[in-house]
Amino acid sequence: MTNPPDAVFAGNPTTLTCVSSASKPQACIRAYIRTSANIRELDPGYCNQESSSVQTTTRTFTFTASAEENGAKLYCNASNSVTDHPVRSQVYTLNVQSRPQFPRQSNQQAAALGENIRLMFKFVSNPAYVNLTWYKLINGTAEKLTVSNSSGSKYRSRVTDAIHKFLFNKAEVQLSGHLAELEISDVKRDDFGQYKFVAENDVGSSETIISFNLIDRPCPPILTTTFCENRMANVTWISCFNGGSTQTFKLLYKKKAGHWVELPDNITDPGEDMAVSEVVKGLEERGEYSFRVYGFNRWNKSDTVETSCTVTAPGSPGAPGALTGPLAGGISGAIVLMGVVLLVVVILRRRKQGSRSSGETK
């Protein structure tokens, strides 16, 4: 092997020349790259062995190395029809330089409110990294985090050495790399979302994104109104914080002294602070009914909230909680609707004012 390169750059063509100084018959020269998982032959093909005189054979290879082949062994073999064992050249260790690389890793992490969480980013860098930066993605915009290892800092970081596995040519290759950790202390609701990690070296920079979800159950829904009439009930509530994961609702009902019956369908969450209504049919006239609502997500379910009402006969004058009659009756229906809307608005405003005055609570 003549003049092996000091370094090659991933993705760029590199030329290698191998020479067999004397062979009778003429030598066949082949070149290989051997990683911990497999061997790749460079430019495989037929070798010309027509001459029977002593020959000097030269063969030039052009190959493109990948970042996963950094540290692999590069060598040439020469053989002819006389020997059963090829002659191997000096073995050269490939120095493949590239921008930082990220192995396959989970892009999801989670924690509960009040905990400290470490977001972990695996990467490999040759040449050595020169800069690491963390960002929080807010409405599609990357905002750089102020990371400090001083006491009381919201964001702290550290980098340790680690061995990472890459899938290369359908086999796992192990490479020496690093593990970068971003620690977020005292997790709040505003901390969940997506974080971007950027690693930079003298060749270039690379980035990866990880999603941080809260491990928390939803907060209880807020019941607003319940109307019962004509063997039906309409239950309305306000959706609360979903705990950091998509939530749905369940509605249960029972007649006084009866057993709880759960509606079979999950009820979709329209979003925090949004109103949800569900109609329960097939109730008995003049029956006293109780209703329960709770939300649940991938982690757990919320506390259950409960309300009740009495089903009245259709058209009963002054029936408490009547729904169908007033809503069908023009001005009276409009008054009921306005009352419901105002009630919802008042509750929303009180909740938001309470949040601003008391800060983050759970």
Secondary structure, DSSP 4 states (H G I P E B T S, - for coil): -BS--S-EETTSEEEEEEEEEEESSPPEEEEEEE-SS-EEEES--PPP----S-EEEEEEEEEE--GGGTT-EEEEEEE-SS-SSPEE---EE--EEEEEE--S---EEEE-TT--EEEEEEEEEES---EEEEEEEETTEEEE-----STT-SEEEEEEEEEEEEEETTEEEEEEEEEEEEEE-S--GGG-EEEEEEEE-SS-EEEEEEEEEE--PPPPPEEEEEEEETTEEEEEEE----TTS--EEEEEEEETTS--EE-SS-EE---TT-EEEEEEE-PPTT-EEEEEEEEE-SS-BPPPEEEEEEPPPTT-TT-TT--HHHHTSTHHHHHHHHHHHHHHHHHHHHHHHHHHHH-S--
